[in-house]
Each structure stands twice: as C-alpha cells, then as structure tokens.
Amino acid sequence: MIKVTKLNNDEIVVNAELIEFVESSPDTIISLTNGKKIMVKETPDEIIKRAAAYRRLALGLDLREADKGETT
C-alpha cells in the first residue's frame, strides 16, 4: 500500500499491486487493474519510487541494500 494525495488534499492509500499504469496529462492519473482511475498530486516518478519501496518491503529486502544497486 502506498500513500498518495488527491487534488483536494485528501490523503488516500492505494494498493500498489493494483496499479496498471501511471500517466501525466498534465495531472498524474493512476489507473488500476479494476478500471478505477485516481488523479493525484504526486509525479509519476514519485509513484514509481513509492511502489518500488513498497515492493522491496513486501519482499523483505533491506531498503539500504536495494538503494545501493546490484552488488554482483
């Protein structure tokens, strides 16, 4: 789950697993796999960062190691 801010400044929590795609036109719109769309203040890049951080946390990866990049 990731927190985002709707255009009316209400914070909501979105299931990151349901994000199908994110577009900017010019407002950021999150499209979910169930067909719902949410217009938010965050940029697409910020949504990507939050979804990636959620995914690392869900997989139990150490966030400090994941931010360093691959070590192999």
C-alpha positions as CSV (number, residue, x, y, z in Angstrom):
1,M,0.0,0.0,0.0
2,I,1.2,3.5,-0.8
3,K,0.0,6.9,0.3
4,V,-0.9,9.5,-2.3
5,T,-2.6,12.9,-2.2
6,K,-5.7,13.6,-4.2
7,L,-6.1,17.0,-5.8
8,N,-8.4,18.1,-2.9
9,N,-5.5,17.4,-0.5
10,D,-7.1,14.2,0.9
11,E,-4.6,11.5,1.6
12,I,-5.5,8.0,0.5
13,V,-3.8,4.7,0.5
14,V,-3.7,2.7,-2.8
15,N,-2.9,-0.9,-3.2
16,A,0.3,-0.8,-5.2
17,E,-0.3,-4.3,-6.5
18,L,-3.4,-2.9,-8.4
19,I,-1.5,-0.2,-10.3
20,E,-1.7,-0.9,-14.0
21,F,-0.1,2.3,-15.3
22,V,0.5,5.9,-14.4
23,E,0.2,8.8,-16.8
24,S,0.8,12.6,-16.6
25,S,-1.6,14.7,-18.7
26,P,-0.8,17.2,-17.0
27,D,-2.2,15.9,-13.7
28,T,-1.0,12.5,-12.6
29,I,-3.5,9.7,-13.1
30,I,-3.1,6.3,-11.6
31,S,-5.1,3.6,-13.5
32,L,-5.8,0.4,-11.5
33,T,-6.4,-3.1,-12.9
34,N,-10.1,-2.9,-11.8
35,G,-10.7,0.1,-14.1
36,K,-10.7,2.8,-11.5
37,K,-8.7,6.0,-12.0
38,I,-7.3,8.2,-9.3
39,M,-6.0,11.8,-10.0
40,V,-3.2,12.7,-7.6
41,K,-0.7,15.4,-6.9
42,E,2.4,13.2,-6.9
43,T,4.5,12.9,-10.0
44,P,4.7,9.6,-11.9
45,D,8.3,9.3,-10.7
46,E,7.2,9.7,-7.1
47,I,4.5,7.0,-7.6
48,I,7.2,4.7,-9.1
49,K,9.5,5.3,-6.1
50,R,6.8,4.6,-3.6
51,A,5.6,1.5,-5.4
52,A,9.2,0.1,-5.7
53,A,9.8,0.8,-2.0
54,Y,6.5,-1.0,-1.1
55,R,7.6,-3.9,-3.3
56,R,11.0,-4.2,-1.6
57,L,9.4,-4.1,1.8
58,A,6.8,-6.7,0.8
59,L,9.6,-9.0,-0.4
60,G,11.5,-8.4,2.8
61,L,14.5,-6.8,1.1
62,D,16.8,-4.4,3.1
63,L,16.0,-1.0,1.7
64,R,19.5,0.2,2.3
65,E,20.9,-2.6,0.2
66,A,18.3,-2.1,-2.5
67,D,19.2,1.6,-2.8
68,K,22.9,0.8,-3.4
69,G,22.1,-1.1,-6.6
70,E,23.3,-4.5,-7.6
71,T,26.4,-5.8,-5.9
72,T,27.2,-8.7,-8.2
